[in-house]
């Protein structure tokens, strides 16, 4: 069984304490597609990660956190700094990265991409157009969920754009060299094309981030 670490969101309780939080849907989803999910706590020292088996990283969605550049809150800054360290650690150690929604925005931003404010993308189901054949299926559109306020309009050249929304924003991108797959929708939340989305996630981690090489 694959051992997948996952970053968490930060919430503030009534006493204004900051807490790590991960939607329980992720645990149900990991069981469904047969990988062991390991939530990662916020820490300045990532050396302990060398002591555990890691087959992949999921940079999770926002759940109340925007990137600090869009919302100048302490919890967003703490999360940005930690996840950037986590992403860099995994790139250095050639660990595949699945970046979801806010996670994809973060990865795109640190690679110099253009992020913009979007309209009509929150709590929606919509179709996205596939730019490339995925998993050797001749599928041209996917119906996916959407929960983001900001999106990626133009992405750095090291990413291949695999799917876009009709407004031109990028929904799926892949960096073959760094083994990063970015999705603006949430695989752990139900979409109409959930079966196909599950196949993408499973194949990405099954093949250690290399499954796009044969497309």
N, C-alpha and C positions, 0 to 999 in steps of 0.2 A: 504494500500500500504506500502511495506517495505521501511524503511528509511536507505539507505546505504551510509556511508561516504566513500570517496575515496581520496587517497593521490595523489599528483601531481608531475610532473617532474619540474626541474629547468633549465631555459634557460638564456643565457646571450645576451643582446642586443648590439647594436653598441656602446653604451656609457659604455659598460661593467657593466651595472646594471643587477642584478639577478632578474628574474621574475618567478612566478609560472605559470605552463602551463599544460593544460589537453586537450588531443585530443578530438575534438568534436564528434568523433565516439562513445565515451562513453555515451554521452547524447542521441544519437539516439538509442544506444543499450539498455540503461536503460528504455527508453520509450517502446521499442519493447517487453521487458520481464517484464514490469510492476513493476518497482521499482523506487523510488525517489532518485536521486543521489545528494549527498551533498559534493562538493569538500572541502577539509580541507586545510587551509592555514598553512604555516610554523610558529610554535609558540613554545616557551619554556614552555608555561603553557597550559596544557590540561584539567584544571579543568572545563572549560566551557563545555566540552563534557558531564559532568554529568547533564547539564541543558537541553539537547536535547534528544529526543528519537532516539536510535541507534539500528538497527536490524542487522547490519553487517558492516564490513570494507573490502574494496578492496585496496590492496597494488598494485598500477598500475605498468605498464611496464616502460622501460627506457626512450624511446623517446629522446635519446641523453645523457642519464646518465648511466654510468657503476657504479658498486660498487667502493667505494674509494680504496679498496685493489687492484683493477685492473687499476684504472686511478686516479692518485693523484691530483684531481682537487677540488678546494674549494666547488663548487656546489655539487659534489658527496658526500663530507664529510658532508655538511649541511643536505643533503637529508638522508643519512644513519642514522645520529644521530636522526633526527626527526622521521623517520619511525620506528626505533627500539623502541623509546618511545611510539609511536602510537600502535605498535604491542603488547608491554608489557601491555599497558593500556587495550587493548581489551582482552588479555588473562586473566588478573586479574579480569575483569568484565564479563568474559564468553561470549564475543561477537564474533560470527563467523567471520573468516578471510579468504577471497579469495585472494591468493597471485599470481600475474600474472607475468611471465617472470622474469624481474629484481626483482620483489617482492618476487617470489619464491626463487630466488638465495639468497636474503637477509635473509629470514626466515631460509633457509637451512644452511646458513653460521653461523648465530648466534646460531644454534643448533649443531654446530661442524661437519657439513657435508663437503664432499670433492668436491670443484668446480674446473673445468678444462676449458681450452681453447678448443673450438670446431671448426671444419671446416664444411663448406657446410650446415650451418643452417640459413643463413641470406637471407631473402626474398625468402623463399622456401615454397613449399607445400610438405608434406611428410606423410607417414603412420607411425602410432605408434601402438604398440601391447599392448592390454589390458591384464593385469595380473589377474584381478579379474572381476567378473560380475558387471556391472554398471547399476543401475536402473532396475534390473531384466530383462535386455535384454541379449540375447546370442550373443552380438556383440564382435568380437575378434580384430578388427582393427578400427582405426579412421584416417581419412585424415584431417590433421590440417595445419595451417600456421606456419611459423617459422621466427623469427626475432632476434635471440640471438647469441652472440659471445661466451658466456660462459655458461656452463651447469653443471648439478649435476651428478657426476659419482657414488658417494656413499653417501647415506643419513643416518642420525642418526636413531637409532633403534626405536625411538618413532613414526616414519613415516611408514605407509604402502605404498609400491610402487604399484601403480595401472596401470601405463603404461610406456613403455620405447621405445626409438628409436632403430633402428637396430645397432647403434654404442654403445649401452649400456647405454647411458645417460637417466636420468629419466625425463619423460614428465608430469606425474601426480603423486602426492603424497598426503597422507592424515594423519593428526595427530588427532586421535579421541579425545584424552584427552583435547587438546587445541583447538579443533574445527577449525583446519587450513586445507584448501584445496589449494594445490599448482598446478598451470598449467604453463608449459613453453610456451604454445601458447597463442594467444590473442583472447578471446571470442568476443571482440568488433570489430574484423576484420574478414572478411569473410573467412570461411573454407568450404571445400566440404561437411563435415559432420556438418554443422552449426546447423541444427535442433536438433541433439543429444547433441551438446555442450550446446545449450541454455537450454535444459532439465536439464543437470547436474547443471548449475548455478542456475536455478530457484528452483530446489529441495533442493539444499544446503542451500539457504537462507530461503526457505519456512519452512523447518524443523529445523531451528536454528542450523545448523551445525551437526545435529544428524542423517541425513538420511542414513549414511553408517552403522549404528548400526545393521540394519537388513540384511546386505549382507552376 
